[in-house]
Structures are given as C-alpha cells and as structure tokens.
Amino acid sequence: KYQTHSLLVWVFNYGIEYAHSIRLDGDIILGGLFPVHSRGDRGTPCGELKKEKGIHRLEAMMFAIDLINKDPELLPNITLGARILDTCSRDTYALEQSLTFVQALIERDGSDVRCANGDPPIFTKPDKIVGVIGAAASSVSIMVANILRLFKIPQISYASTAPELSDNTRYDFFSRVVPPDSYQAQAMMDIVTAMEWNYVSTLASEGNYGESGVEAFIQISRETGGVCIAQSLKIPREPRPGEFDKIIRRLLETSNARAIIMFANEDDIRRVLDAAKRNNQTGHFLWVGSDSWGSKISPVIGQERVAEGAITILPKRASVDAFDRYFRSRSLSNNRRNVWFAEFWEENFNCKLGMHGKRPGSLKKCTGLEKVGRDSSYEQEGKVQFVMDAVYAMAHALHRMHRELCYGYAGLCPRMANNIDGKELLSHIRAVSFNGSAGTPVVFNENGDAPGRYDIFQYQITNKSIAEYRVIGSWTNKLHLKVEAMQWRTGDPSLPASICSIPCRAGERKKVVKGVPCCWHCERCEGYHFQASEFTCELCPYEMRPDINRTGCVPIPIIKLEWHSPWAIIPVFISMLGIIATSFVIVTFVRYNDTPIVRASGREMSYVLLTGIFLCYAITFLMIATPDVGVCSFRRIFLGLGMCFSYAALLTKTNRIHRIFEQGKKSVTAPRFISPASQLVITFSLISVQLLGVFVWFAVDPPHTVVDYGEQRTQDPLAARGVLKCDISDLSLICSLGYSILLMVTCTVYAIKTRGVPETFNEAKPIGFTMYTTCIIWLAFIPIFFGTSQSAERMYIQTTTLTISLSLSASVSLGMLYMPKVYIILFHPEQNVPKRKRSFKAIVTAATMSGKLSQKGDRPNGEVKTELCESMETNIQEHVARGTRKNVTVN
C-alpha cells in the first residue's frame, strides 16, 4: 500500500497526459479500458490502431451509455458518463493509465507546494470513477484489478477469460460477462475428445490469458485422461526474430501431434500461421483456437490456406443490430467525442486527413463524406455484445443500489452523490439478472463469472474459394458438434488424426510407453491368449480357444473318428472282408460238421477259435463308433475278449498236442484232460480270467466318455480340437490286451516246443507259423502305437493301428488254420474221407518212428511221405480231436 501511495503521489505531482482518452460528462462516471492500439515495438508503448477490437468496442460502450441515458426505466434522471483509456494491449502501460481512475480517492497534500505569488495551489477536481468496464486481455485485467481492489472499485470485463481471475480472494472486485477459460478449456477438451485426438500440443502467449488457459487445459487432460500433451510451448512477450519459425520446427519434432491447442493473442496467432506457411506446413497442423481467435478475420488474412480447417471457440453471442445502425451512421462530424475516430477514419478508408494525418504515405485524401459499410467493409466485432452487457450490468447494479438507497428520490440522493460504496455496489453487481443486448441472460456466480456458453466455428474454404467461419456446434456444459458440417483441406470427409500411436487391432494389447500413456506399442496376444482388456492378454480356459479376432474365447470344436474318414474306411473294409471270410468258414464247418477234416480239427475248439476271430474283426466297429457309455462299456468288454478267445483256444490245442506226444514218449497211456469237454473247460477258464479283470475294471472305474483337449492342442489355436473318446488310458489298454498277449506268448512257446512233431500228423506247424506271424504283427504294433502318443493325429493313428493289428492277427489265424481245410472240403472232397483206424499205441509208435527218421535225414529233401505216415494222418488227428474213446484200443 505504501508503494502504491508513493506512485500515486508521483502521478499527481508530475501530472498525467490526458491526450489519449475519452471523457463523457455525467452524474456517475464509469471507467473504460480498451486496446485501441496494438502493442508497440521495442521502446514504443503503442503500435497500430485496432479497428475492431479497439474502436468497435469503445464505441459499443458509448452507445450503451447513450441507450441507458435515454431509457426512462433504467437510472431515471441520472446520467452516466465515462472516462475511456487506451491500454495499447500492454499490461504495464494499462496500469499507468488506470491510475487515472483512482485520483479522486487520493488525498491531495499541497502544503509543500506554492504558486509564484505565494498562494496555495488550486487542484482540478478529478472525475470520481465508481466502476470500470474492462479490460480486454486477462493480463491487463489482472494488473488493473490489483489496483482497483485497493480502492474498492468494481470492475466488469467484457473479454478477460483467465481462470486465475475466478479467485475471489485475490480478485474480489472483479466480475466478467464472459465465461472463464476453465469452461473454455473444458469445451476445447470436449472438442479434442469428439475428434478422437489423443496426442496434442499446446501453444500459449506469454501472460495470464495464454498461460492460465493452457494450464487449465492440461489440468483437465490429467483429470479426465485419454489426451496427452506432446509439447507445451510459450510465445515470448517480446519475440526475437525467427522465434515463430523455431516454434514451428519444435512442433514438428512431434509430428504425430498435429492438433495444436492455441491460447494466444491475435497478433501471435497471425505470426504463427505465417511461420507455418513459410515452412511449407500448410495442411499439416490442425488448429484449435480459443476465443482470442474466435471468428476474427485479421489473424487469417493472407494465409487462408494454412488456417483452413481451424476449429475456434467463441462465447455464444449474437450481432446487435442497433449497434450496426449506430456505427454505420458515425462520421467525422457527429463523432468528435471519440479522439481516435479520425485515426480510424484514415485506417478504414485508406486515406489521409490533411497535412497532419496519421498516414503520410497515402496519396488519397479523405473527403469526410465516406460512409462505413458503403465505402469500406464492415462486420461487427465479436465482443460488442459483451461490452454492452458489461455496461448494462453496471447500470442495473447502480439502479438497484439507487432504488435501495434513494427510494422515491429523483436523481442522485446525497448517499450516492457524495460517495458510492464500492463494496455495496459489488454486491448489487453480483445479484443482477437481466436479458442482455443479444437476448441472452446475464448473471454472475459467487466468483463473478458468467456461465459457459460457446459457439464452435470452423474456418472453411468453399468450392468458390471463399473463406469463412461456419458454426459447426455449440457448448453449454456439454458439447453439441455437427461432424457432418466439418470440412477439411484434403476433401476427405473422415476425421483427420492427431494420435501418437495408431489404435491396436483386435487381439492386440497396448504396451504403453513409460511416461506417455497415449503412446504405445501393439503386441499380439499369442497362443491361447485373448485380449482381456486394452492392456492385458489372458489365457483362455483349457476347453476353449481364442476366437478369430482374439477378443474372446470360444469352445474348442469336438471331433471323433468319422466313418467317412480314410483312417476308418481302411480298417472297416478289412474287418468286413474278415467277417465275411470268418462267416464263410463257420458256415462251411457247420455244413460239413461230420466230415473227417472237421472232426479231426476239433469241432468244439474250432468254433471257439472262430468266435474269437469274428470278435477281433467286429471290435473295429466299436472302436470307430461314436463314444457313449454303452459303446465305452462294450469296448472294454470286447477289446481283449476276441484275442482271449482265439489264443485261449490255440493255447489249449498246443498244450494238448504237447502233452500227448510227451506222454507218448514215456508210456502208451493217454494224458488226462484231452477230451473235448475238458478242453472247453480249460479254454473258458482262461477266458473267465479276462472277463473277471474287465468286471473289476467296471467296478473300480465305471465307463464314461471324456473330451481330451490336450491330444490335439496344437500351437495354432485355430487347429485345436477336443477329441471325444472313452476314458481308456494307454495303461488301461495295455492291461486289457496284456492278458491276451500273455496267452499269445505262451501259445507261441508251446508252438516252439511242438515244432519237432511231424507236420503231417497234427496242426502244430500251422499253429506255430500263426503265432510267429502274430508276434511280429504285435511287435510292430507297440512302437507305432506308443511312438505316436505326442502326435496331433494320435487318435486316428492309434485307433487305425489297433484295429488293423487285431484284424491282421485274426486274418493270420483264419488263413493258416482254416483256409486249407476249407479248400480241401470244397475243392478236394475225395481227400475228406476217413482213414483206417489204428490204436493209440500204434499211432504214437508210428509218430515216434517218423520223428526219428526225420532226425536221421532218411527223408529225401525233407518231403518224402511213407505209406505208413500217410495212412496214419487222419487217424491221429481224429484220435487227438476226439480223445481216447472206448473203441480206441490203448494197449
């Protein structure tokens, strides 16, 4: 306060130059601050005249005062006056000018000052300012507000939007009829979001307006997320040569951030666009301008192409038709109160007024008969409405105050004439509510801010090369954007991009770059993983796989061995041939049941053996059939039962032959249990062991189906399949077949033991060849079956291998043991006759002698058959088959 007082004393001691101000007399004087001139070059406070932002606005204030003074309902019998100053768009200069407003509130101390004649000085009574309209720039308003609040002078701005001014503790006497930049920043953020931009740069003019606007935008981006700031650049208050080219080059360092959020003054906007044009970046940047750009023509003149597509924001306004009529009627003769109007006249009509005109280089002289809007272009400046609203807000507050303090009093009562309390006036300002000059309501919140209402513009160039601002939406606490009305330089109707990283495709997760959440690398969800969220991949459940887009999981298809598959056709074909052949043999044997060959083959054991062969062929159909509980149950029963039937019968046969000839070497007494009934009992005893094991298996682990998802779980999930099968593990399979294989091996051992028995006497040799071949088949089966356990085709290979192995085993037995007999029965019936019966003793003796002869090599080429052996063949087979019957003499 002491420094401020000293400064004011200095002002009054040395005087103030009033040449550049407007003074209107009245009962109540309002102050006005307008940027009539732009900022001057180094060392010069003021620059060129601002026709729209300066002259239009101050004329709007004087026009509003004229209307109020003529209004019998508003401040009746009270005249408003004004003291209007030029801020020259510079905060420090504006501060000097605004000291004029507080002169009347400073006590004058003239004790140390005397006139030349010794008389005390006579001071000119300064105007007492009760309220100030302005300023335009936020930096100017902040500077002036710090002075005005000391003297309790209310201030209403028509254009300052810095969020900082909403701080009611620091700027308690400041109000504004425009919304703060916090609303504007939110509206711009909503625009960026609607355009699907997530990577932008900010550009601000140094000062409160630019810096606080960008700060509000960045703060909102942090709170809401989804938008990242690539760079945040500042334009110096006094830029050096080449500064704007440097700014463009820096913006190009993050070329993906094409959208530039601008909180800059009009002059800086124009120079930024010019620098972009010089650097051949026309069409690259996507400008998003604040209300300082709005719908102004001056920033884009001469650089329409580089500004094309720019999206700008402006507080919702409407043109005031009455002001247009007023301003068009202004001339040099009827507007002498505006000390800058002559300068405006020269600038507007590009002419010179006399020898002392401001434009000495102009050859054309002004006639004074020029007309605004006829001889020059005219468009109402965007803030005219708000200037008038600010004046009317002050007038309505004074009217409320007058009605309260001077009720029923015509004109100013002493309570208001002597001193208007600024604090009391402020309370009335904050309480006003009326429809403004454009019909929109004017109200203030507790911080003195107006509500947020914006129009959204886009700078477009039509097909006729006409550049203009077009309204594409609005914002009133929520964005309403007409995307279809937008137009871009490329002509492409799709929205241009301003993103750090392209969106990841379906099935890809984002790997965010550290510190820059809007930049990421896309990583494919591999294997059986799916995209669970934007940033994570998760593993699908075991029975599922990722869908084609990897955005979810779908059940893995379930397959089984189909009848039409090549893996099934071949085994089925072999099985059908085998079943036909087996049926043919059985029918033949039944048809010729009492013939010597059939009787000598051991009819009972032959039928058991043929039943086993038939089951070996039939199991193929169960192995290929669709698994269910019934099929799985039959698989368990019949999988090893066919082999068990076959090899139990063969084992019983070979064992009997072995016992007979071993017994014959010792005595002529027949061995025990060689009768057909005994042989059947032995065979079915062996078979019962298999059945007992199966029933135990049923009890321990009831049959059921399972879907094996691991068998065909390939690296490519699309090729993965679940295999529907019976719950029979490889170990269970081996156990089921193990007993039959044990019988087969034992039978092979007996076949080896009986290999010395003459081949013409019995079936030992064919049984031996059968067992040797069968062992080879199953030795080949084991590595194929277990060697393919990790193959994706495991189900097909193992099923086909098992069924073919069973069919081949059955085919070997059928071919070697029964086809020769069927051949003789059908094609050589003359050999199917009974031979001379001999006693068991003679049979055994002859067999023994034949064996000795064979060992001595007396049979030429190993093929000679003696008459004795030939005649004994049928007898021995028949006796072996029938056992020792009563009509056979043992001795």
Buried (B, 14 or more C-beta within 10 A) or exposed (E): EEEBEEEBBEBBEEEEEEEBBBBBEBBBBBBBBBBBBBBBEEEEBBBBBBBBBBBBBBBBBBBBBEBBBEEEEBBEEBBBBBBBBBBBBBBEBBBBBBBBBBBBBBEBEEEEEEEEEEEEEEEEEBBBBBBBBBBBBBBBBBBBBBBBBBBBBBBBBBBBBBBBBBEBEEBBBBBBBBBBBBBBBBBBBBBBBBBEBBBBBBBBBBBBBBBBBBBBBBBBBEEEEEBBBBBBBBBEBEBEEEBBBEBBEEBBEBEBBBBBBBBBBBBBBBBBBBBBBEBEBBBBBBBBBBBBBBBBEBBBEEBBBBBBBBBBBBBBBEBBEEBBEBBEEBBBEEBEEBBBBBBBBBBBBEBBBEEEBBBEEBEEEBEEEBEBEEBBEBEBBBBBBBBBBBBBBBBBBBBBBBEEBBEEBEBBBEBBEEEBBBEBBBEBBBEBEEEBBBEBEBBBEEBBBBBBBBBBBBBBBEEEEEBEBBBBBBBEEEBEBEEEEBBBBEEEEEBBBBBBBEBBEEBBBBEBBEEBBBBBEBEBBEBBBBBBEEEEBBBBEEEBBBBEEBBBBEEBEEBBBEEEBEBBBBBBEBBBEBBEBBEBBBEBBEEBEEBBBBBBBBBBBBBBBBBBBBBBBBBBBBBBBEBEEEBBBBBBBBBBBBBBBBBBBBBBBBBBBBBBBEBBEEEBEBBEBBBBEBBBEBBBEBBEBBBEBBEEBEEEEEBEBBBBBEBBBEEEBEEBBBBBBBBBEEEBBEBBBBBBBBBBBBBBBBBBBBEEBBBBBBBBBBBBBBBEBBBEBBEEBEEBBEEBEEEBEBBBBBBBBBBBBBBBBBBBBBBBBBBEBBEBBEEEEEEBEEBEBBBBBBBBBBBBBBBEBBEEEEBEEEEEEBEEBEBBBBBBBBBBBBBBEEEBEEE
